[in-house]
């Protein structure tokens, strides 16, 4: 099945969240998976956290490997010439607006709950991560008008 991308999509997208350990790397990996090489995609956090093994596990469930991801902060960016920055947490949104005050870049805020705050059994925590992944997957498909991509 062929995957088609909307005609007016940005050429480069940056996803940003709190620590670049869960939400933004998951979103970046999903967009890369769906769009292939048609869109340059990166992710950062307000601070650089540590790799999250639950995020790795739930992405692996859908065939996307993020084990090589190393969390980076906004300060680690070498290049800020993105067409679109999508922020997934309030603090990342604030930081992106500060960063782009003098740049011509679109910033979108997608409030996304942090699954790492979930408590309970391992299965309950994994369900929280899966819900985050699925929400990002559907939002990315809709925003970038990606058709032909399978539902999770």
Secondary structure as the mmCIF struct_conf table of DSSP 4:
data_model
#
loop_
_struct_conf.conf_type_id
_struct_conf.id
_struct_conf.beg_label_comp_id
_struct_conf.beg_label_asym_id
_struct_conf.beg_label_seq_id
_struct_conf.end_label_comp_id
_struct_conf.end_label_asym_id
_struct_conf.end_label_seq_id
STRN STRN1 UNK A 4 UNK A 4
TURN_TY1_P TURN_TY1_P1 UNK A 7 UNK A 8
BEND BEND1 UNK A 11 UNK A 11
STRN STRN2 UNK A 12 UNK A 17
BEND BEND2 UNK A 18 UNK A 22
HELX_RH_AL_P HELX_RH_AL_P1 UNK A 23 UNK A 35
HELX_RH_3T_P HELX_RH_3T_P1 UNK A 36 UNK A 38
BEND BEND3 UNK A 39 UNK A 39
STRN STRN3 UNK A 40 UNK A 45
BEND BEND4 UNK A 46 UNK A 47
HELX_RH_AL_P HELX_RH_AL_P2 UNK A 53 UNK A 61
TURN_TY1_P TURN_TY1_P2 UNK A 62 UNK A 63
TURN_TY1_P TURN_TY1_P3 UNK A 67 UNK A 68
STRN STRN4 UNK A 73 UNK A 73
HELX_RH_3T_P HELX_RH_3T_P2 UNK A 74 UNK A 76
BEND BEND5 UNK A 78 UNK A 78
BEND BEND6 UNK A 83 UNK A 83
STRN STRN5 UNK A 84 UNK A 87
BEND BEND7 UNK A 89 UNK A 89
HELX_RH_AL_P HELX_RH_AL_P3 UNK A 90 UNK A 99
TURN_TY1_P TURN_TY1_P4 UNK A 100 UNK A 102
BEND BEND8 UNK A 103 UNK A 103
STRN STRN6 UNK A 106 UNK A 109
HELX_RH_3T_P HELX_RH_3T_P3 UNK A 115 UNK A 117
BEND BEND9 UNK A 120 UNK A 121
HELX_RH_AL_P HELX_RH_AL_P4 UNK A 122 UNK A 143
TURN_TY1_P TURN_TY1_P5 UNK A 144 UNK A 145
STRN STRN7 UNK A 147 UNK A 147
BEND BEND10 UNK A 148 UNK A 148
HELX_LH_PP_P HELX_LH_PP_P1 UNK A 149 UNK A 151
#
